[in-house]
Amino acid sequence: MKENNKKNNSRGSYGGPVAISLGLHAILVVGLLWGTDFTMSKPEVSGQMVQAVVIDPQLVRKQAREIRKQRESAANKEQDRLEKLRRESERLEKNRKAEEESIRKLKEQQAREAKATRAAEKKRKAQEERVKKEQQKAKKAEEARKLKEIELKKAEQKRVAKQAAIAQAEKERVAKEAAIARAEKQRIEKEKAAEAAKEKARRAKEAAKKAEADRIAKEKAAKKAADLAKKEQARLKQLEKERKQQEEAMNNIFSGLEDEASQNNSAKQQFITSETDRYGAIYTQLIQQNLLLEDSYKGKSCKVNLRLIPTGADAMLSNLSIIGGDTRLCAATKRAVAQVRSFPLPKDLSVVEKLKNINLTVVPE
């Protein structure tokens, strides 16, 4: 918002010289009128003295030089503001590249973690294969034990020896079952570790997606800033064109100082109308900067009435009335107007009086 105030102050600098010039013309007009007799007395036969007003050309040339100096100062300020916009655009581009580098590093880290997950999965499968072999070995041992029991039944005379063998075989079986249990426990622990690795990879993937979304949002913001800068340049060209037209009009006024007082009043009214239209365009631009555009707004418009209260160099909104237009666009326009903190005002009081009650038409670009 401060940036907008700076823009408006630079534009408002054109109003100072114009106001000074018009003030001098007003003094000349008053001087002419002061020397004129408006009484309705009856004409007398005797002649009357004609009074003349002398204009100092040195004073007029001095005022013209001051106006040119002020205009050159305003142009220099505008050039500084455009340079600031260029630097801001370069800063946004630098931030975008840094964000892309961060995302690239994050993707590399994700690839390394995925590789570690695959290695853990391979190790887990190898462990499962070892457990399977142990189980097969235990099965064969069980079969051998059964064969030994059959042999014990056939050879009663070897019962004691066979019982010892059976006891030994049972002991081995218990040991193997314990080994199998330990292997199963290790397998479960490996599976849990693999699940934890998968969860870690999933979180890393979500973080990468979020970072990518943030990068896209920043790119959109940078593009929007660039578009606004282009629009601002186009608007400044239009303001420069209007300034030249006003300058031409002022030159015509300077060259026509010997015209009648009615012509001066017409030039004053023309200036008031031109300044009112120019500030109306500024107000419309401030509103459109806060307007949330939708595709459905294309080809539609909204006409509103603003009642402003002057607070010095700016004015605040007193009342907003919808005159007519698309319902949804008017609702969005009303919200956009509420976001404008202040409206800039010119120095000319006649123009300010017009701007207190102004109608604007908002047409989305």
C-alpha positions as CSV (number, residue, x, y, z in Angstrom):
1,M,0.0,0.0,0.0
2,K,2.9,2.3,0.7
3,E,4.2,1.7,-2.8
4,N,0.8,2.8,-4.2
5,N,0.9,6.0,-2.1
6,K,4.3,6.7,-3.6
7,K,2.9,6.3,-7.1
8,N,0.0,8.5,-6.4
9,N,2.2,11.2,-4.8
10,S,4.4,11.2,-8.0
11,R,1.3,11.6,-10.1
12,G,0.0,14.2,-7.8
13,S,3.1,16.3,-8.4
14,Y,1.6,17.3,-11.7
15,G,-1.3,19.0,-9.9
16,G,0.9,21.5,-8.1
17,P,2.1,23.5,-11.1
18,V,-1.4,23.4,-12.6
19,A,-2.9,24.7,-9.4
20,I,-0.4,27.5,-9.2
21,S,-1.1,28.5,-12.8
22,L,-4.8,28.4,-12.4
23,G,-4.5,30.4,-9.2
24,L,-2.7,33.2,-11.1
25,H,-5.3,33.1,-13.8
26,A,-8.0,33.4,-11.2
27,I,-6.2,36.5,-9.7
28,L,-6.1,38.0,-13.2
29,V,-9.8,37.3,-13.7
30,V,-10.6,38.9,-10.3
31,G,-8.5,41.9,-11.2
32,L,-10.5,42.3,-14.4
33,L,-13.8,41.9,-12.7
34,W,-12.7,44.3,-9.9
35,G,-12.1,46.9,-12.4
36,T,-15.5,46.4,-14.0
37,D,-18.6,48.3,-12.9
38,F,-21.6,45.9,-12.6
39,T,-24.1,48.5,-11.2
40,M,-27.4,48.9,-13.0
41,S,-27.3,52.8,-12.9
42,K,-28.7,54.6,-15.8
43,P,-26.3,55.6,-18.5
44,E,-25.0,59.1,-18.4
45,V,-24.3,61.3,-21.2
46,S,-20.8,62.1,-20.1
47,G,-18.0,59.6,-21.1
48,Q,-16.4,57.1,-18.7
49,M,-12.8,56.2,-18.2
50,V,-11.7,52.8,-19.5
51,Q,-9.4,50.8,-17.0
52,A,-6.7,48.4,-18.3
53,V,-4.9,45.6,-16.5
54,V,-1.2,45.1,-17.3
55,I,0.2,41.5,-17.2
56,D,3.8,41.1,-16.2
57,P,5.4,38.7,-18.8
58,Q,8.5,38.2,-16.6
59,L,6.2,36.7,-13.9
60,V,4.5,34.4,-16.4
61,R,7.9,33.2,-17.8
62,K,9.2,32.6,-14.2
63,Q,6.1,30.5,-13.4
64,A,6.5,28.5,-16.6
65,R,10.2,27.7,-15.7
66,E,9.1,26.5,-12.2
67,I,6.4,24.3,-13.7
68,R,8.9,22.7,-16.1
69,K,11.4,22.1,-13.2
70,Q,8.7,20.4,-11.1
71,R,7.7,18.2,-14.1
72,E,11.3,17.1,-14.6
73,S,11.6,16.2,-10.9
74,A,8.4,14.1,-11.1
75,A,9.8,12.2,-14.1
76,N,13.0,11.4,-12.2
77,K,11.0,10.1,-9.3
78,E,9.0,7.9,-11.7
79,Q,12.2,6.5,-13.2
80,D,13.5,5.6,-9.7
81,R,10.3,3.7,-8.9
82,L,10.5,1.7,-12.2
83,E,14.1,0.7,-11.3
84,K,12.9,-0.5,-7.9
85,L,10.3,-2.7,-9.6
86,R,13.0,-4.2,-11.8
87,R,15.2,-5.1,-8.8
88,E,12.2,-6.7,-7.0
89,S,11.6,-8.9,-10.1
90,E,15.2,-10.0,-10.1
91,R,15.0,-10.9,-6.4
92,L,12.0,-13.1,-7.0
93,E,13.7,-14.9,-9.8
94,K,16.7,-15.6,-7.5
95,N,14.4,-17.0,-4.8
96,R,12.7,-19.2,-7.4
97,K,16.1,-20.7,-8.5
98,A,17.1,-21.3,-4.9
99,E,13.8,-23.2,-4.3
100,E,14.4,-25.4,-7.3
101,E,17.9,-26.3,-6.0
102,S,16.4,-27.2,-2.6
103,I,13.8,-29.5,-4.3
104,R,16.5,-31.2,-6.4
105,K,18.5,-32.0,-3.2
106,L,15.4,-33.3,-1.5
107,K,14.7,-35.6,-4.5
108,E,18.3,-36.9,-4.3
109,Q,17.9,-37.7,-0.6
110,Q,14.6,-39.5,-1.4
111,A,16.4,-41.6,-4.0
112,R,19.1,-42.6,-1.5
113,E,16.5,-43.6,1.1
114,A,14.6,-45.6,-1.5
115,K,17.9,-47.5,-2.3
116,A,18.4,-48.2,1.4
117,T,14.8,-49.5,1.7
118,R,15.4,-51.9,-1.2
119,A,18.6,-53.1,0.4
120,A,16.8,-53.8,3.7
121,E,14.1,-55.7,1.8
122,K,16.7,-57.8,0.1
123,K,18.3,-58.6,3.4
124,R,14.9,-59.5,4.9
125,K,14.3,-62.0,2.1
126,A,17.7,-63.6,2.6
127,Q,16.9,-64.1,6.3
128,E,13.6,-65.7,5.4
129,E,15.4,-68.1,3.1
130,R,17.7,-69.1,5.9
131,V,14.8,-69.7,8.2
132,K,13.1,-71.8,5.6
133,K,16.2,-74.0,5.2
134,E,16.4,-74.4,9.0
135,Q,12.8,-75.5,9.0
136,Q,13.5,-78.0,6.3
137,K,16.4,-79.3,8.3
138,A,14.3,-79.6,11.4
139,K,11.7,-81.5,9.4
140,K,14.3,-84.0,8.2
141,A,15.5,-84.4,11.8
142,E,12.0,-85.2,12.9
143,E,11.7,-87.8,10.2
144,A,14.9,-89.4,11.4
145,R,13.6,-89.4,15.0
146,K,10.5,-91.3,13.9
147,L,12.7,-93.9,12.1
148,K,14.6,-94.3,15.3
149,E,11.4,-95.0,17.2
150,I,10.5,-97.7,14.7
151,E,13.9,-99.3,15.2
152,L,13.4,-99.2,19.0
153,K,10.2,-101.1,18.6
154,K,11.7,-103.8,16.4
155,A,14.8,-104.2,18.6
156,E,13.7,-104.4,22.3
157,Q,17.1,-105.6,23.3
158,K,18.4,-102.2,22.2
159,R,15.7,-100.4,24.1
160,V,18.0,-98.6,26.5
161,A,20.4,-97.5,23.8
162,K,17.5,-96.4,21.6
163,Q,15.9,-94.6,24.5
164,A,19.1,-92.6,25.0
165,A,19.2,-91.9,21.3
166,I,15.6,-90.8,21.5
167,A,16.3,-88.5,24.4
168,Q,19.2,-87.0,22.6
169,A,17.1,-86.5,19.5
170,E,14.4,-84.8,21.6
171,K,17.0,-82.5,23.0
172,E,18.2,-81.6,19.6
173,R,14.7,-81.0,18.5
174,V,14.0,-78.6,21.4
175,A,17.2,-76.7,20.5
176,K,16.2,-76.5,16.9
177,E,12.7,-75.3,17.8
178,A,14.3,-72.6,20.0
179,A,16.5,-71.7,17.0
180,I,13.4,-71.5,14.8
181,A,11.7,-69.3,17.4
182,R,14.7,-67.0,17.5
183,A,14.8,-66.8,13.7
184,E,11.0,-66.0,13.6
185,K,11.6,-63.3,16.1
186,Q,14.4,-61.8,14.0
187,R,12.1,-62.0,10.9
188,I,9.4,-60.1,12.7
189,E,11.9,-57.4,13.8
190,K,13.2,-57.1,10.2
191,E,9.6,-56.7,8.9
192,K,9.0,-54.0,11.5
193,A,12.2,-52.3,10.4
194,A,11.2,-52.5,6.8
195,E,7.8,-51.0,7.6
196,A,9.5,-48.2,9.4
197,A,11.7,-47.5,6.4
198,K,8.7,-47.5,4.1
199,E,6.9,-45.0,6.4
200,K,10.0,-42.8,6.4
201,A,10.1,-42.9,2.6
202,R,6.4,-42.1,2.5
203,R,6.9,-39.0,4.7
204,A,9.9,-37.9,2.6
205,K,7.7,-38.2,-0.5
206,E,5.0,-36.1,1.1
207,A,7.6,-33.5,2.0
208,A,8.8,-33.4,-1.6
209,K,5.3,-33.0,-2.8
210,K,4.7,-30.1,-0.4
211,A,8.0,-28.5,-1.5
212,E,6.9,-28.8,-5.1
213,A,3.6,-27.2,-4.4
214,D,5.3,-24.3,-2.6
215,R,7.6,-23.8,-5.5
216,I,4.7,-23.7,-7.9
217,A,2.9,-21.2,-5.7
218,K,6.0,-19.0,-5.6
219,E,6.4,-19.2,-9.4
220,K,2.7,-18.0,-9.7
221,A,3.4,-15.2,-7.3
222,A,6.4,-14.1,-9.3
223,K,4.5,-14.3,-12.6
224,K,1.7,-12.2,-11.1
225,A,4.2,-9.6,-9.9
226,A,5.7,-9.4,-13.4
227,D,2.2,-9.0,-15.0
228,L,1.4,-6.2,-12.5
229,A,4.6,-4.5,-13.5
230,K,3.7,-4.7,-17.2
231,K,0.2,-3.3,-16.5
232,E,1.8,-0.5,-14.4
233,Q,4.1,0.4,-17.3
234,A,1.2,0.6,-19.7
235,R,-0.8,2.7,-17.2
236,L,2.2,5.1,-16.8
237,K,2.4,5.5,-20.6
238,Q,-1.3,6.4,-20.6
239,L,-0.7,8.9,-17.7
240,E,2.3,10.4,-19.6
241,K,0.1,10.8,-22.7
242,E,-2.6,12.6,-20.5
243,R,0.2,14.7,-19.0
244,K,1.4,15.8,-22.4
245,Q,-2.2,16.6,-23.4
246,Q,-2.6,18.7,-20.2
247,E,0.7,20.4,-20.9
248,E,-0.5,21.3,-24.4
249,A,-3.7,22.6,-22.9
250,M,-1.7,24.7,-20.4
251,N,0.5,26.1,-23.2
252,N,-2.7,27.1,-25.0
253,I,-3.9,28.8,-21.8
254,F,-0.6,30.7,-21.5
255,S,-0.7,31.8,-25.1
256,G,-4.3,32.9,-24.8
257,L,-4.1,35.1,-21.7
258,E,-5.7,37.9,-23.7
259,D,-8.9,36.0,-24.2
260,E,-12.0,36.8,-22.4
261,A,-12.7,35.7,-18.8
262,S,-15.3,33.1,-20.0
263,Q,-12.6,31.2,-21.9
264,N,-10.5,31.0,-18.7
265,N,-13.5,29.6,-16.9
266,S,-13.9,27.0,-19.6
267,A,-10.3,25.9,-19.3
268,K,-10.7,25.6,-15.5
269,Q,-13.7,23.3,-16.0
270,Q,-11.8,21.3,-18.6
271,F,-9.0,20.8,-16.1
272,I,-11.3,19.8,-13.3
273,T,-13.0,17.2,-15.6
274,S,-9.7,15.9,-16.8
275,E,-8.3,15.6,-13.3
276,T,-11.5,14.0,-12.0
277,D,-11.3,11.4,-14.8
278,R,-7.6,10.7,-14.1
279,Y,-8.1,10.2,-10.4
280,G,-11.2,8.0,-11.2
281,A,-8.9,5.8,-13.3
282,I,-6.5,5.6,-10.3
283,Y,-9.3,4.6,-7.9
284,T,-10.4,1.9,-10.4
285,Q,-6.9,0.6,-10.6
286,L,-6.6,0.4,-6.8
287,I,-9.9,-1.6,-6.7
288,Q,-8.9,-4.0,-9.5
289,Q,-5.6,-4.8,-7.7
290,N,-7.6,-6.3,-4.9
291,L,-10.3,-7.9,-7.1
292,L,-10.3,-11.8,-7.1
293,L,-10.9,-12.6,-10.8
294,E,-13.0,-15.4,-12.1
295,D,-13.6,-16.6,-15.7
296,S,-17.3,-15.9,-15.3
297,Y,-16.5,-12.1,-14.9
298,K,-15.3,-11.8,-18.5
299,G,-17.4,-9.4,-20.6
300,K,-19.3,-8.1,-17.4
301,S,-19.1,-4.9,-15.5
302,C,-20.2,-3.3,-12.2
303,K,-21.0,0.4,-11.6
304,V,-20.5,1.8,-8.1
305,N,-20.8,5.1,-6.3
306,L,-18.1,6.1,-3.8
307,R,-18.6,8.7,-1.1
308,L,-15.2,9.9,0.2
309,I,-14.1,11.9,3.3
310,P,-10.9,13.9,2.8
311,T,-8.2,13.4,5.5
312,G,-5.4,15.5,4.1
313,A,-3.5,14.2,1.1
314,D,-5.8,11.1,1.1
315,A,-9.4,10.3,1.6
316,M,-11.2,7.4,3.3
317,L,-14.4,5.6,2.2
318,S,-17.6,6.9,3.8
319,N,-20.2,4.9,1.8
320,L,-20.3,2.5,-1.1
321,S,-23.4,2.1,-3.3
322,I,-24.0,-0.4,-6.1
323,I,-25.6,1.4,-9.0
324,G,-25.9,-1.7,-11.4
325,G,-24.1,-4.6,-13.1
326,D,-23.4,-8.3,-12.6
327,T,-24.4,-9.4,-9.1
328,R,-21.4,-11.6,-8.4
329,L,-18.9,-9.1,-9.9
330,C,-20.5,-6.3,-7.8
331,A,-20.2,-8.4,-4.6
332,A,-16.5,-9.1,-5.4
333,T,-16.0,-5.3,-6.2
334,K,-17.5,-4.4,-2.9
335,R,-15.0,-6.6,-1.1
336,A,-12.1,-5.2,-3.2
337,V,-13.1,-1.6,-2.3
338,A,-13.1,-2.5,1.4
339,Q,-9.5,-3.6,1.1
340,V,-8.4,-0.1,-0.2
341,R,-7.1,1.7,2.9
342,S,-7.0,5.2,1.4
343,F,-7.7,7.1,-1.9
344,P,-5.2,9.8,-3.0
345,L,-6.4,13.3,-3.5
346,P,-5.1,16.2,-5.7
347,K,-4.2,19.6,-4.2
348,D,-6.9,21.4,-6.2
349,L,-10.0,21.9,-4.0
350,S,-12.4,22.0,-7.0
351,V,-11.2,18.6,-8.1
352,V,-11.4,17.3,-4.5
353,E,-15.0,18.4,-4.3
354,K,-15.9,16.4,-7.4
355,L,-14.1,13.3,-6.0
356,K,-16.1,13.3,-2.8
357,N,-19.0,11.8,-4.7
358,I,-17.8,9.8,-7.8
359,N,-19.2,7.0,-9.9
360,L,-16.8,4.3,-11.2
361,T,-17.3,1.3,-13.6
362,V,-15.2,-1.8,-12.8
363,V,-14.5,-4.0,-15.9
364,P,-12.2,-7.0,-15.2
365,E,-9.3,-7.2,-17.6
